[in-house]
């Protein structure tokens, strides 16, 4: 899956072309980009998957988030 992203950034560090012909792709070094409002959260979830994102967030942060919403969290 690929994401469509339009974003604001302070600068572009460089643009490289990868591949040839109809398969050419761009590699863009973007500096100080603001992703908030530039990409939908559901697109990130589809791209990475729920499990991978939850693993990256970490169990303690997830447990804290649940406790803040009055869920009971127990450790097995």
C-alpha positions in Angstrom: 0.0 0.0 0.0 1.1 3.5 -0.6 0.1 6.7 1.1 -0.8 10.0 -0.6 0.7 12.8 1.4 0.7 16.5 1.0 2.7 18.3 3.7 4.4 21.4 4.8 8.1 21.4 5.6 11.0 23.8 6.2 13.1 22.4 3.4 13.9 19.6 1.0 17.3 18.1 1.5 17.4 16.3 -1.8 15.5 14.4 -4.4 16.8 11.2 -5.9 15.3 9.2 -8.7 15.1 5.4 -8.2 14.5 3.0 -11.0 14.0 3.6 -14.7 11.2 4.2 -17.2 7.7 3.8 -16.0 9.0 2.3 -12.7 10.8 5.4 -11.7 10.1 6.6 -8.1 11.3 9.6 -6.1 13.2 9.5 -2.9 12.7 12.8 -1.2 14.6 14.0 1.9 12.2 16.3 3.7 13.3 18.2 6.8 11.0 19.4 9.6 7.8 18.1 8.1 4.5 18.6 9.8 2.5 15.3 9.5 -0.5 16.5 11.6 -3.3 17.3 9.1 -1.2 15.9 6.2 -2.1 12.3 6.6 -5.2 10.6 8.0 -4.7 8.4 11.0 -6.7 5.6 9.4 -4.2 5.6 6.5 -1.4 5.0 9.0 -3.3 2.1 10.6 -3.9 0.5 7.2 -0.3 1.0 6.2 1.3 -0.5 9.3 -1.5 -2.6 10.9 -3.0 -2.4 14.4 -0.7 -4.9 16.0 2.5 -3.3 14.8 1.4 0.1 15.9 0.3 -1.2 19.4 3.7 -3.0 19.7 5.5 0.3 18.9 3.3 2.2 21.4 4.1 -0.2 24.2 2.1 -2.1 26.8 2.7 0.5 29.6 1.5 3.4 27.5 -1.6 1.4 26.4 -2.4 0.4 29.9 -2.1 4.0 31.1 -4.4 5.2 28.3 -7.0 2.6 29.3 -6.7 3.5 33.0 -7.3 7.1 32.2 -10.6 6.1 30.6 -11.6 4.1 33.7 -10.8 0.7 32.4 -9.4 -1.9 34.8 -6.0 -3.2 33.7 -4.5 -6.3 35.2 -1.1 -7.9 34.5 -0.9 -11.6 33.8 
